[in-house]
Structures are given as C-alpha cells and as structure tokens.
Amino acid sequence: MKKFLRRLSLFLFVALIGYVLLIWVLGDRGWVRAAAIRMGDEGHLNSRVKDIRNYHDVDILFLGSSHCYRTFDTRFYAAAGYSCFNLGSSNQTPIQTYVLLSQYLDSLKPKQVIFEVHPDIMRNDGVESAVNLLCNTPLTWQATRMAFSLHNMKVLNTWLYAVYNQKIQHRLERFQEDTLIRHYRYIPGGYCEVDTNEFVRKRYPRTTLTIAPRQLEALKQCLQLLRDRNIPYLLVEIQDAYQLRKTFTNHAWFEEQMSALGPYHYEILPMVDSIHFFNSNHLDKPGIQMYNRHLLDYLTSDSTTFSLSH
C-alpha cells in the first residue's frame, strides 16, 4: 500500500509539472480554449493600463464595463474643463474593479468617481473579465487572489500562463497594442471610439433581473475603498435600447438595490433604437453625445447630491 501511495504521489507531481509546462507552451494558442486569450483585444485594456502613468489627480475616474469605456468620452469632459480617466474594461464586474482600484486608485487620485453599473454585469460570473485582466495587466497579489477565488479552470489556466508570460518571459512590458483593433480605436485617457453602427432589430425573451451575491459584495468593497479615501462616487446605469429594456420584468427592483448603496442615477432619454444605439446595450456616436451632455448637465446641476467640482 505504501509503495502504491508513493507511486501515486510521484505520478501526480509529474502530471502537475507537465500540466503547468503544457499551459506555458500552448497558452497563447487561440485554439487552446481552456488556457488563455492573447495580449491585446478590442477593449484595449492593455493600452488603458499603460496609459495610467500619464494621469494623476484627475477630476473624474470612470469605472465599469464596456458600457463605461465606450460611453464616457473623456474628450467631452476635458472640453468642459475636467481632467478624467476611463478605467473601464470588457465585461468588468465589481470583482475585477476591486483589483484595478487596489492597484491604481492611489496613483490616479480622483476627486470623484463615476461607477457604471448594469444588470447584465451584476449577475455575471466575472470569468471573461478575469481572463482579460490577467492577460493584459501586471500580475499582482490582488489579481492572484481574484483568480483563485473564482474557482474556474480557464481563469486558473490563464493565471498560470500569466506567470510565465510576465514573470519569466517579460512579454507584457514589451507588448505594444495596436491603437485600432477592428473598428475600435483607443483614445488617450481610456475612451474607446467606435465609428460603425451594428444595430439589428431582435426579439428578446422576458427577463427577471438578478444580482449575484459575490458581485454585490465586491461592489460594496469597492465603494468602501472609495469612502475610506473620502472620494465621492455616483453609481450610473446607462439605458439599453427599448427593444431590450422592455423585456425586464423587475427593473424597479434593480434600481432599489443600487440606490441602497449610495447616490445612483438612471434616466431614460428620448433615444431611438436604430439611431442612438450601436447594438441593444451599447450607444453609438449620436447616443454617446446625447448621453454625455445629459450626464454633465446632471452632475453640475443643483438637484444632484453628487457635486462635480474642479
């Protein structure tokens, strides 16, 4: 029996080493779906994180998912006299936001934070965003904790590859992401500009919105991090196209949950699906211009409890 256990232990040890080496060798192959994605993608997280070194003591820091980095045009707010940075990323859930805040909040030192929240993101498992973060940002202790906390093999495999890619090969620091990927153009300051419109009329099933307990807890941790530094924040939800929005059976419940966490803003603007939306849950250029004008008016009005100041 002891001989069997020794052989089993040796086999498991060799198998583990072989598994790690396999991930290191094949991690950047697109056909290895269980490992990792390559550095660089249309969300431009790699470029955004490297751009942070150029921004300090900003007036506004934007946080959130693709709804964030594809909506909050930093040039619009700069023209109004506000320095800002957009730290959104594709499918970024509060779990990943906490990792990014832990690493970059004290460098950016924002005076205010706009935190984009969306029902799809608040019920998301965070796997896609975790893989994106591990491949495109420096591997930190917080990122490692996040990777292991998700209990997902694709995320763990990506973490293994990130160790090799960053700590052994030092590829991340040498990698230069293209400014234009497909039709997504990175704008210094974190905004991602899209010139096309891909809106298609669809029928969506009726949906009862939910919030994943882990995402709610992570969101509370993010907000506590801001409160600990006396940084005022505003939770903002950007409207979806009507064809999607009308399928939500309990959006009022979602509004109540967000409002309970602090200042929260959600308003339906007079937008036309085929004119103002890139797709059912992202705005296009006319919609982005309308929304940013509205938000800036709201932030600088006397009616809001969130005071936007220089």
C-alpha positions in Angstrom: 0.0 0.0 0.0 2.8 2.4 0.9 4.5 1.6 -2.4 1.3 2.4 -4.3 0.9 5.7 -2.5 4.5 6.7 -3.2 4.0 5.9 -6.9 0.7 7.8 -7.0 2.2 10.8 -5.3 5.1 10.8 -7.8 2.7 10.4 -10.7 0.6 13.3 -9.5 3.7 15.5 -9.0 5.0 14.8 -12.5 1.5 15.3 -14.0 1.2 18.6 -12.3 4.6 19.8 -13.6 3.7 18.5 -17.1 0.3 20.3 -16.9 2.0 23.6 -16.0 4.5 23.3 -18.8 1.8 22.5 -21.3 -0.1 25.7 -20.3 3.1 27.7 -20.6 3.9 26.3 -24.1 0.3 26.5 -25.5 -1.2 29.3 -23.5 -1.1 31.8 -26.4 -2.6 29.5 -29.0 -6.1 30.6 -30.0 -7.3 27.0 -30.3 -6.5 26.2 -26.7 -9.8 27.4 -25.4 -9.1 26.2 -21.8 -6.0 28.3 -21.4 -5.8 32.0 -22.2 -6.5 34.7 -24.7 -3.7 36.6 -26.3 -2.5 40.0 -25.1 -4.4 42.9 -26.7 -8.1 43.0 -27.7 -10.7 45.4 -28.9 -11.4 46.6 -25.4 -7.8 48.0 -25.2 -7.3 47.2 -21.5 -3.6 46.8 -22.2 -3.3 50.3 -23.6 -5.5 51.7 -21.0 -3.4 50.4 -18.1 -0.2 51.6 -19.6 -1.7 55.0 -20.2 -2.4 55.5 -16.5 1.2 56.7 -15.9 0.2 59.9 -17.8 -2.7 60.7 -15.5 -2.7 61.8 -11.9 -5.0 63.8 -9.6 -7.9 63.5 -12.1 -11.2 65.2 -11.5 -13.2 62.2 -12.6 -12.4 58.5 -12.7 -14.9 56.3 -14.7 -15.2 52.7 -13.7 -17.2 49.8 -15.2 -17.7 47.5 -18.2 -17.7 48.2 -22.0 -20.7 50.4 -21.3 -18.3 52.6 -19.5 -15.3 52.8 -21.8 -17.5 53.0 -24.9 -19.8 55.7 -23.5 -17.9 58.1 -21.3 -15.8 60.1 -23.8 -13.0 61.7 -21.8 -12.6 64.3 -24.5 -16.1 65.6 -23.9 -15.4 66.2 -20.2 -11.9 67.6 -20.9 -13.6 70.2 -23.2 -15.7 71.2 -20.2 -12.6 71.7 -18.1 -12.5 68.4 -16.2 -9.4 66.0 -16.3 -10.5 62.4 -16.3 -9.6 58.8 -16.9 -11.7 55.9 -18.0 -10.7 52.6 -16.3 -13.4 50.5 -17.8 -12.8 47.1 -19.4 -14.7 44.5 -21.3 -17.4 42.8 -19.0 -15.6 44.3 -16.0 -17.5 43.1 -12.9 -17.0 44.6 -9.4 -14.7 41.7 -8.6 -12.3 42.9 -11.3 -13.0 46.6 -10.5 -11.7 46.0 -6.9 -8.5 44.6 -8.3 -7.9 47.6 -10.5 -8.8 50.1 -7.8 -6.4 48.4 -5.4 -3.6 48.9 -7.8 -4.3 52.3 -9.5 -6.6 54.3 -7.2 -3.8 55.9 -5.3 -1.9 56.8 -8.5 -4.9 58.4 -10.3 -6.1 60.1 -7.1 -9.5 61.0 -8.4 -11.6 63.8 -6.9 -14.8 62.0 -7.9 -15.7 58.5 -9.3 -18.5 57.6 -11.7 -19.2 53.9 -11.3 -21.2 52.4 -14.2 -23.5 49.5 -13.1 -25.5 47.4 -15.4 -27.9 44.5 -14.7 -26.0 42.1 -17.0 -22.8 42.8 -15.3 -24.2 42.5 -11.8 -25.3 38.9 -12.5 -22.1 38.0 -14.5 -19.7 35.3 -13.2 -16.7 37.5 -13.9 -14.8 34.8 -15.8 -14.4 36.7 -19.1 -13.2 39.9 -17.4 -10.8 37.9 -15.2 -9.1 36.3 -18.2 -8.9 39.7 -19.9 -7.3 41.3 -16.8 -4.8 38.5 -16.2 -3.6 38.7 -19.8 -3.4 42.4 -20.2 -2.4 43.9 -16.8 0.5 43.4 -14.4 0.1 40.3 -12.3 -0.4 41.4 -8.7 -1.3 39.7 -5.4 -4.8 41.1 -5.7 -5.2 39.7 -9.2 -3.9 36.3 -8.0 -6.4 36.2 -5.1 -9.2 37.1 -7.6 -8.1 34.3 -10.0 -8.2 31.6 -7.3 -11.4 32.9 -5.7 -13.4 32.3 -8.9 -12.8 28.5 -8.9 -12.8 28.4 -12.7 -10.3 26.3 -14.6 -10.0 28.7 -17.5 -9.1 31.5 -15.1 -6.6 29.4 -13.3 -5.0 28.2 -16.5 -4.8 31.9 -17.6 -3.2 32.8 -14.3 -0.6 30.0 -14.9 0.2 31.4 -18.3 0.3 35.0 -17.0 3.0 33.8 -14.5 5.1 32.5 -17.4 4.3 35.4 -19.8 5.0 38.1 -17.3 7.5 36.8 -14.7 9.6 34.6 -16.9 9.3 35.9 -20.4 8.6 39.6 -19.5 6.4 39.9 -22.6 3.8 42.2 -21.2 6.1 45.1 -20.6 7.4 44.8 -24.2 4.0 44.3 -25.9 2.6 47.3 -27.8 -1.2 47.1 -28.6 -2.5 48.5 -31.9 -4.4 51.7 -31.5 -7.1 50.4 -33.9 -8.4 46.9 -33.5 -11.2 46.0 -35.8 -13.2 49.2 -35.7 -12.4 50.0 -32.0 -10.0 52.9 -31.6 -8.2 53.7 -28.4 -8.3 57.4 -27.3 -5.7 58.5 -24.7 -7.5 58.8 -21.4 -9.2 55.4 -21.6 -12.1 56.0 -24.0 -12.7 53.6 -26.9 -14.2 55.1 -30.0 -16.4 53.1 -32.5 -17.4 54.6 -35.8 -19.8 52.0 -37.0 -23.4 51.0 -36.2 -24.3 47.3 -36.0 -27.8 47.7 -34.6 -30.2 44.9 -35.5 -33.8 44.6 -34.5 -34.3 41.5 -32.4 -36.9 39.9 -30.1 -35.6 39.2 -26.6 -37.3 36.9 -24.0 -38.7 38.4 -20.9 -36.1 38.6 -18.2 -36.2 38.7 -14.4 -33.1 40.6 -13.3 -30.9 39.1 -10.5 -27.7 40.2 -8.7 -25.0 37.7 -7.9 -24.2 37.8 -4.2 -20.5 37.8 -4.9 -20.8 40.8 -7.2 -22.9 42.7 -4.7 -20.3 42.1 -2.0 -17.5 43.1 -4.3 -19.3 46.3 -5.3 -19.7 47.1 -1.6 -16.0 46.6 -1.1 -15.2 48.9 -4.0 -17.4 51.6 -2.6 -15.9 51.2 0.9 -12.5 51.7 -0.6 -13.7 55.0 -2.0 -15.3 56.0 1.3 -12.1 55.2 3.2 -10.3 57.8 1.0 -13.2 60.3 1.2 -13.8 60.1 -2.6 -17.4 60.8 -3.5 -19.0 58.5 -6.0 -22.1 58.1 -8.2 -23.5 54.8 -9.4 -24.7 55.3 -13.0 -26.8 53.0 -15.2 -26.8 53.7 -18.9 -30.1 52.8 -20.6 -30.4 49.9 -23.0 -32.3 50.1 -26.3 -36.0 49.9 -25.9 -36.3 46.5 -27.6 -34.1 45.1 -24.8 -35.2 47.3 -21.9 -38.9 46.5 -22.3 -38.2 42.8 -21.6 -37.0 43.5 -18.0 -39.8 42.5 -15.6 -38.4 43.9 -12.4 -36.1 46.8 -13.3 -37.5 48.9 -10.4 -36.2 46.3 -8.0 -32.7 46.7 -9.5 -32.9 50.4 -9.1 -33.8 50.0 -5.5 -30.8 47.7 -4.9 -28.4 50.2 -6.4 -30.0 53.2 -4.7 -29.4 51.5 -1.3 -25.7 51.6 -1.9 -25.4 55.4 -2.4 -26.1 58.1 -5.0 -27.5 56.4 -8.1 -28.6 57.9 -11.4 -30.7 56.2 -14.1 -32.8 58.2 -16.6 -34.5 57.2 -19.8 -33.5 59.7 -22.5 -35.6 60.2 -25.7 -33.4 57.9 -27.9 -34.4 55.9 -30.9 -33.0 52.3 -31.0 -31.8 52.4 -34.7 -30.3 55.9 -34.4 -28.7 56.1 -31.0 -27.6 52.5 -30.3 -24.7 50.5 -31.7 -26.4 47.4 -30.5 -29.1 46.6 -27.9 -27.0 47.6 -24.9 -24.3 50.0 -26.3 -24.8 53.5 -27.6 -23.4 54.7 -30.9 -22.0 58.2 -31.6 -25.3 60.2 -31.6 -26.3 58.4 -28.4 -23.0 58.9 -26.7 -23.1 62.6 -27.5 -26.7 62.9 -26.1 -25.9 60.9 -23.0 -22.7 62.7 -22.1 -24.4 66.1 -22.5 -27.2 64.9 -20.2 -24.8 63.5 -17.6 -22.7 66.6 -17.4 -25.8 68.7 -17.0 -27.0 66.4 -14.3 -23.6 66.4 -12.5 -23.3 70.2 -12.5 -27.0 70.8 -11.5 -28.1 71.9 -8.1 -30.5 69.0 -7.9 -27.9 66.3 -7.7 -26.4 65.1 -4.3 -23.2 64.3 -6.1 -21.2 67.5 -6.5 -18.9 67.7 -9.5 -16.1 70.2 -8.9 -12.7 71.1 -10.3 
